[in-house]
Amino acid sequence: MTSPYCERAIEDALKHGNALLKFISRNNVGLTGSHECGFYLPKIVHGLFTPHGPEKGANSKHDLTITWQDGRVTESVITFYGNKTRSEYRLTRFGKDFPFLNEGVVGDMLVLISTAPGEALAYVLDFDEDIEEIQSTLGVDAFGKWGVFIDGAPATEENEDACVERRIRQFSAGFTSFPPNDVFSAATLDILKGCSKKFSKKPLDLVLVEAYSTEYELFRAVERIVCQNDVSGRLFKDIDDFLKVAGSIMNRRKSRAGRSFENHVHAILEAAKVPHKMRPDLGPDGTPDIIIPSQEAYLDPSCPPEKLMVVGLKTTCKDRWRQVTQEGLKVPRKHLITLQQGVTATQLKQMEAANVSLVVPTPFHKHYPSDGVVQPLTMESFVEAARRLTIRD
């Protein structure tokens, strides 16, 4: 069940035809020693939220009146810094007692919607279901730095690598219906390996992030072709008919995201020769996402818990991380692999107290607090630990 804030954010984004989606980072809220708090924004805000382009060697400011989800209004400003080595937009000036720029919102999603020149609406979503719902509805993936929805369609700031783009077009052109999720994942790895001889040699953290992001682009390309007849030029019988088609598209997007993540973690473990079982049936102990080294080992009473790993997989985990503690009860310490871009120090402490070790790709570690808390593992360190665990004595 999505929150009223999420529903309003989606409604406003569709009404005005645009939205900027961005995970709030530690740097945004001033936890990394930056001299001024504020939201860093992509260059695509030019023309959407500010008329001032990213001119090298110059600074520019544009006033932006923002109405936030709780009704407060801020007279904010978007500044482009182009002097010396800097080249970035930043949204600042929120007034006193502003509730959406502190440690508690790290990892939440900022949704910024342009409504008129110099005016915008803003929402901060903190529930995993809300974050998944708005991305699925708008067709935007913000698991990189940001996601942008413009004129009713996703947008990107930079062109994709020509080879990847070409092969995505070639792959998607031949489909009249959706292939299985496994086909998408396998094709994604083929494309990345075919377009980059060094892809397989990259750190596992980068492999996971690139594979997941590229598969999303591949899925979107197929979706545009397969769903064309359902959404373009069709006369819907009634509202229920329209909602049925829209619901089917959004549900497919959400289920694809989770399975894509599973498939690429599975591929990494296979390539690393780490024995494991995906979605094992452990009877009364549930069905965790992964057991290392095997389902049989877990069910063997003579196998000690320290020779086992129970692993959960969640693209976001701000409020879902506790689910991993409810399965594979034989193993006290759980591992949770996620693409979540930042949580609070309090949440990290709660995870540690619950014996949950977070595994986060290296590019996202900068969004996590570093003082006084246990740091997330990298994919590299997690896989190495799994290798050591499964070495026979």
C-alpha positions as CSV (number, residue, x, y, z in Angstrom):
1,M,0.0,0.0,0.0
2,T,1.5,3.3,-1.1
3,S,1.3,6.4,1.0
4,P,-0.9,9.5,0.2
5,Y,2.3,11.5,-0.4
6,C,3.4,9.0,-3.0
7,E,0.0,9.0,-4.7
8,R,0.0,12.8,-4.8
9,A,3.6,12.9,-6.1
10,I,2.7,10.5,-9.0
11,E,-0.5,12.5,-9.7
12,D,1.4,15.8,-9.9
13,A,4.3,14.3,-12.0
14,L,1.8,13.0,-14.6
15,K,-0.3,16.2,-14.5
16,H,2.7,18.4,-15.2
17,G,4.7,15.9,-17.3
18,N,7.9,16.1,-15.4
19,A,9.7,15.0,-12.3
20,L,13.3,14.7,-11.0
21,L,13.9,11.7,-8.7
22,K,17.0,11.7,-6.6
23,F,18.1,9.7,-3.5
24,I,19.1,12.0,-0.7
25,S,22.8,11.5,0.2
26,R,24.9,12.2,3.2
27,N,26.6,14.9,1.3
28,N,23.3,16.6,0.6
29,V,22.5,16.9,4.4
30,G,26.0,18.1,5.3
31,L,27.3,14.9,7.0
32,T,30.5,14.8,4.9
33,G,32.0,18.1,5.9
34,S,30.7,20.0,2.9
35,H,30.5,23.8,3.5
36,E,26.9,24.1,2.6
37,C,23.9,21.7,2.7
38,G,21.8,21.4,-0.4
39,F,20.7,19.0,-3.1
40,Y,23.1,18.5,-6.0
41,L,21.1,18.3,-9.2
42,P,21.9,17.0,-12.7
43,K,22.6,19.3,-15.6
44,I,19.3,18.3,-17.2
45,V,17.6,20.8,-14.7
46,H,18.5,23.4,-17.3
47,G,15.3,24.2,-19.1
48,L,13.2,22.4,-16.5
49,F,13.9,24.2,-13.3
50,T,16.2,27.0,-14.3
51,P,16.8,28.9,-17.6
52,H,20.5,29.2,-16.9
53,G,22.7,26.7,-18.7
54,P,25.8,25.1,-17.4
55,E,28.2,27.7,-18.7
56,K,31.9,26.9,-17.9
57,G,33.7,29.6,-16.0
58,A,30.5,31.3,-14.7
59,N,28.1,31.1,-11.8
60,S,24.4,31.7,-12.1
61,K,21.4,31.8,-9.7
62,H,17.7,31.2,-10.3
63,D,15.0,31.6,-7.6
64,L,12.6,28.7,-7.2
65,T,9.5,28.8,-5.0
66,I,8.9,25.3,-3.8
67,T,5.7,23.9,-2.1
68,W,6.6,20.8,-0.1
69,Q,4.3,17.9,0.8
70,D,3.5,19.2,4.2
71,G,2.3,22.6,2.8
72,R,5.4,24.6,3.7
73,V,6.8,26.9,1.0
74,T,10.5,27.7,0.6
75,E,12.0,30.5,-1.4
76,S,14.9,28.4,-2.6
77,V,17.5,29.0,-5.3
78,I,19.2,26.8,-7.9
79,T,22.8,27.8,-8.3
80,F,25.1,26.7,-11.1
81,Y,28.8,26.6,-10.1
82,G,31.0,26.7,-13.2
83,N,34.2,28.4,-11.9
84,K,37.6,26.6,-11.8
85,T,37.1,22.9,-11.6
86,R,33.4,22.9,-10.5
87,S,30.6,22.1,-12.8
88,E,27.4,21.5,-10.8
89,Y,23.9,22.6,-10.0
90,R,22.8,22.8,-6.4
91,L,19.4,23.6,-4.8
92,T,19.7,25.5,-1.5
93,R,18.0,28.0,0.8
94,F,15.2,26.3,2.7
95,G,14.9,28.4,5.8
96,K,14.9,27.5,9.5
97,D,13.5,24.2,10.9
98,F,13.4,22.6,7.5
99,P,12.6,18.9,8.1
100,F,13.9,17.4,4.9
101,L,17.7,18.1,5.1
102,N,19.0,16.1,8.1
103,E,20.5,12.7,8.8
104,G,17.0,11.1,9.2
105,V,16.2,11.5,5.5
106,V,19.4,10.0,4.1
107,G,18.4,7.3,1.6
108,D,14.9,8.8,1.1
109,M,13.9,9.9,-2.4
110,L,13.5,13.6,-3.3
111,V,10.8,14.1,-6.0
112,L,10.9,17.6,-7.6
113,I,8.2,18.7,-10.1
114,S,8.3,21.9,-12.1
115,T,4.8,23.5,-12.3
116,A,5.5,26.9,-13.8
117,P,8.6,29.1,-14.4
118,G,10.2,29.7,-11.0
119,E,7.7,27.3,-9.2
120,A,7.9,23.7,-8.2
121,L,6.4,21.0,-6.0
122,A,8.5,18.7,-3.8
123,Y,8.0,15.4,-2.0
124,V,10.4,13.3,0.2
125,L,9.4,9.6,0.1
126,D,10.8,7.2,2.7
127,F,9.0,4.0,2.3
128,D,10.4,1.3,0.0
129,E,7.0,0.7,-1.6
130,D,6.6,4.4,-2.4
131,I,10.1,4.5,-4.0
132,E,9.4,1.5,-6.1
133,E,5.9,2.7,-7.1
134,I,6.9,6.1,-8.3
135,Q,9.8,4.7,-10.3
136,S,7.6,2.0,-11.9
137,T,4.8,4.4,-12.7
138,L,7.0,7.0,-14.3
139,G,9.3,4.4,-15.9
140,V,12.3,6.0,-14.3
141,D,15.3,4.3,-12.6
142,A,17.0,6.5,-10.0
143,F,19.5,3.8,-8.8
144,G,22.3,5.7,-10.6
145,K,22.6,9.3,-9.4
146,W,19.1,10.4,-10.4
147,G,16.2,9.8,-12.7
148,V,14.3,12.3,-14.8
149,F,10.8,12.1,-16.3
150,I,10.1,14.8,-19.0
151,D,7.2,15.2,-21.4
152,G,5.7,12.0,-20.3
153,A,8.8,9.8,-20.8
154,P,12.1,9.0,-19.1
155,A,15.1,11.2,-20.0
156,T,18.8,10.9,-19.6
157,E,21.5,13.6,-19.4
158,E,24.2,11.8,-21.2
159,N,24.2,9.5,-24.3
160,E,24.8,5.8,-23.6
161,D,27.8,4.1,-25.1
162,A,27.0,3.7,-28.8
163,C,27.7,0.0,-28.8
164,V,25.4,-0.7,-25.9
165,E,22.7,1.5,-27.3
166,R,22.9,-0.2,-30.7
167,R,22.8,-3.7,-29.3
168,I,19.8,-2.8,-27.1
169,R,18.0,-1.6,-30.2
170,Q,18.9,-4.8,-32.0
171,F,17.8,-7.1,-29.2
172,S,14.4,-5.3,-28.6
173,A,13.4,-5.1,-32.2
174,G,12.5,-8.8,-32.6
175,F,10.0,-9.1,-29.8
176,T,6.2,-9.1,-29.9
177,S,5.8,-10.3,-26.3
178,F,7.9,-10.1,-23.2
179,P,10.6,-12.8,-22.9
180,P,11.3,-14.4,-19.5
181,N,13.3,-12.3,-17.0
182,D,16.3,-14.7,-17.3
183,V,16.5,-13.9,-21.0
184,F,16.8,-10.2,-20.2
185,S,19.5,-10.8,-17.7
186,A,21.5,-13.1,-20.0
187,A,21.2,-10.6,-22.9
188,T,22.3,-7.8,-20.7
189,L,25.5,-9.6,-19.8
190,D,26.1,-10.5,-23.4
191,I,25.7,-6.9,-24.4
192,L,28.1,-5.6,-21.7
193,K,30.7,-8.2,-22.4
194,G,30.4,-7.7,-26.1
195,C,30.8,-3.9,-25.8
196,S,33.6,-3.9,-23.2
197,K,36.4,-6.5,-23.2
198,K,37.2,-5.4,-19.7
199,F,33.7,-5.8,-18.3
200,S,34.3,-9.2,-16.7
201,K,37.5,-7.9,-15.1
202,K,35.9,-5.0,-13.4
203,P,35.4,-5.0,-9.6
204,L,32.3,-7.0,-8.7
205,D,30.6,-4.0,-7.2
206,L,30.7,-2.2,-10.6
207,V,29.7,-5.3,-12.4
208,L,26.5,-5.5,-10.3
209,V,25.6,-1.8,-10.7
210,E,26.2,-1.7,-14.5
211,A,24.4,-5.0,-15.2
212,Y,21.3,-3.9,-13.2
213,S,21.2,-0.5,-14.8
214,T,21.7,-1.8,-18.3
215,E,19.1,-4.4,-18.0
216,Y,16.6,-1.7,-17.0
217,E,17.4,0.1,-20.3
218,L,17.0,-3.2,-22.2
219,F,13.6,-3.9,-20.6
220,R,12.4,-0.4,-21.3
221,A,13.3,-0.8,-25.0
222,V,11.3,-4.0,-25.3
223,E,8.4,-2.5,-23.3
224,R,8.1,0.4,-25.7
225,I,7.7,-2.0,-28.6
226,V,5.6,-4.7,-27.0
227,C,3.2,-2.3,-25.2
228,Q,2.8,0.0,-28.1
229,N,-0.6,-1.4,-29.2
230,D,-1.9,-1.4,-25.6
231,V,-1.2,2.3,-25.0
232,S,-1.1,4.1,-28.4
233,G,-4.2,4.5,-30.6
234,R,-6.3,2.2,-28.5
235,L,-9.8,3.1,-27.4
236,F,-10.3,1.8,-23.9
237,K,-13.7,0.4,-23.1
238,D,-13.9,2.2,-19.8
239,I,-11.8,3.3,-16.8
240,D,-11.5,-0.2,-15.5
241,D,-10.1,-1.3,-18.8
242,F,-7.5,1.5,-18.7
243,L,-6.5,0.7,-15.1
244,K,-6.2,-2.9,-15.9
245,V,-3.6,-2.2,-18.7
246,A,-1.8,0.4,-16.6
247,G,-1.7,-2.0,-13.6
248,S,-0.3,-4.8,-15.6
249,I,2.5,-2.6,-17.0
250,M,3.5,-1.3,-13.5
251,N,3.4,-4.7,-11.9
252,R,5.6,-6.1,-14.6
253,R,8.1,-3.3,-14.0
254,K,8.3,-3.9,-10.3
255,S,8.6,-7.7,-10.6
256,R,11.3,-7.3,-13.2
257,A,13.4,-5.1,-10.9
258,G,13.6,-7.7,-8.2
259,R,14.3,-10.6,-10.4
260,S,16.9,-8.7,-12.4
261,F,18.8,-8.0,-9.2
262,E,18.6,-11.7,-8.2
263,N,19.8,-12.9,-11.6
264,H,22.9,-10.6,-11.6
265,V,23.9,-11.5,-8.0
266,H,23.4,-15.2,-9.0
267,A,25.7,-14.6,-12.1
268,I,28.4,-13.0,-9.9
269,L,28.4,-16.0,-7.5
270,E,28.5,-18.5,-10.3
271,A,31.4,-16.7,-12.0
272,A,33.2,-16.6,-8.6
273,K,32.5,-20.4,-8.2
274,V,30.7,-19.8,-4.9
275,P,28.3,-22.8,-4.4
276,H,24.8,-21.5,-3.5
277,K,21.1,-22.2,-3.9
278,M,18.6,-19.5,-5.0
279,R,15.3,-19.3,-3.2
280,P,15.7,-22.6,-1.3
281,D,12.7,-24.2,0.5
282,L,13.7,-24.6,4.1
283,G,10.4,-25.7,5.4
284,P,9.5,-24.0,8.6
285,D,12.6,-21.8,8.3
286,G,11.1,-20.1,5.2
287,T,12.5,-19.4,1.7
288,P,15.4,-16.9,1.9
289,D,16.8,-15.5,-1.4
290,I,20.1,-17.4,-1.2
291,I,21.7,-20.1,0.9
292,I,25.4,-20.7,0.8
293,P,26.7,-23.3,0.1
294,S,23.4,-25.3,-0.4
295,Q,20.0,-26.2,0.7
296,E,21.2,-29.7,1.7
297,A,23.9,-28.2,3.9
298,Y,21.4,-26.1,5.7
299,L,19.0,-29.0,6.3
300,D,21.9,-31.3,7.5
301,P,21.8,-31.3,11.3
302,S,25.5,-31.9,11.4
303,C,26.4,-28.8,9.5
304,P,27.4,-26.0,11.9
305,P,25.8,-22.5,11.4
306,E,29.3,-21.0,10.9
307,K,29.6,-23.0,7.7
308,L,26.4,-21.4,6.3
309,M,25.3,-18.0,4.9
310,V,21.7,-16.8,4.7
311,V,21.5,-14.0,2.2
312,G,18.7,-11.6,1.4
313,L,18.3,-9.5,-1.7
314,K,16.5,-6.2,-1.7
315,T,16.9,-3.3,-4.1
316,T,15.8,-0.9,-1.3
317,C,15.9,-1.8,2.4
318,K,15.1,1.3,4.6
319,D,12.1,-0.5,6.1
320,R,12.3,-4.0,4.6
321,W,15.6,-5.1,6.0
322,R,14.0,-6.8,9.0
323,Q,12.4,-9.4,6.7
324,V,15.8,-11.1,6.3
325,T,15.9,-11.9,10.0
326,Q,12.7,-14.0,9.8
327,E,14.2,-16.7,7.5
328,G,17.0,-19.2,7.8
329,L,16.8,-19.1,11.6
330,K,19.6,-21.7,12.0
331,V,22.1,-19.0,11.0
332,P,22.2,-16.1,13.5
333,R,24.1,-13.6,11.3
334,K,22.3,-12.7,8.1
335,H,23.7,-10.9,5.0
336,L,21.6,-8.4,3.0
337,I,22.7,-7.3,-0.5
338,T,21.1,-4.1,-1.5
339,L,21.3,-1.1,-4.0
340,Q,19.9,1.2,-1.3
341,Q,21.7,4.6,-1.6
342,G,22.2,5.4,2.0
343,V,20.6,4.8,5.4
344,T,20.9,6.6,8.7
345,A,23.5,5.8,11.4
346,T,20.5,4.7,13.6
347,Q,19.4,2.3,11.0
348,L,22.8,0.8,10.6
349,K,23.1,0.3,14.3
350,Q,19.7,-1.4,14.3
351,M,20.8,-3.7,11.6
352,E,24.0,-4.6,13.5
353,A,22.0,-5.2,16.7
354,A,19.8,-7.6,14.8
355,N,22.9,-9.4,13.4
356,V,22.4,-8.2,9.8
357,S,25.4,-7.4,7.7
358,L,24.7,-5.0,4.9
359,V,26.4,-5.6,1.5
360,V,26.4,-2.5,-0.7
361,P,28.2,-1.9,-4.1
362,T,31.2,0.4,-3.6
363,P,29.8,3.3,-5.6
364,F,27.0,3.7,-3.0
365,H,29.2,3.6,0.1
366,K,29.7,7.4,0.0
367,H,26.0,7.7,0.9
368,Y,26.5,5.8,4.2
369,P,27.6,7.3,7.6
370,S,31.2,6.4,8.5
371,D,31.5,7.5,12.1
372,G,30.7,5.2,15.0
373,V,28.9,2.5,13.0
374,V,29.8,-0.8,11.3
375,Q,30.4,-0.1,7.6
376,P,28.6,-2.1,4.9
377,L,30.6,-4.8,3.1
378,T,31.4,-4.5,-0.5
379,M,30.4,-7.1,-3.1
380,E,34.1,-8.0,-3.4
381,S,34.6,-8.6,0.4
382,F,31.3,-10.5,0.6
383,V,32.2,-12.9,-2.2
384,E,35.7,-13.4,-0.8
385,A,34.1,-14.3,2.6
386,A,31.7,-16.7,0.9
387,R,34.7,-18.3,-0.9
388,R,36.5,-18.8,2.4
389,L,33.4,-20.2,3.9
390,T,33.0,-22.9,1.3
391,I,36.6,-24.0,1.1
392,R,36.8,-27.6,2.2
393,D,38.9,-28.4,5.2
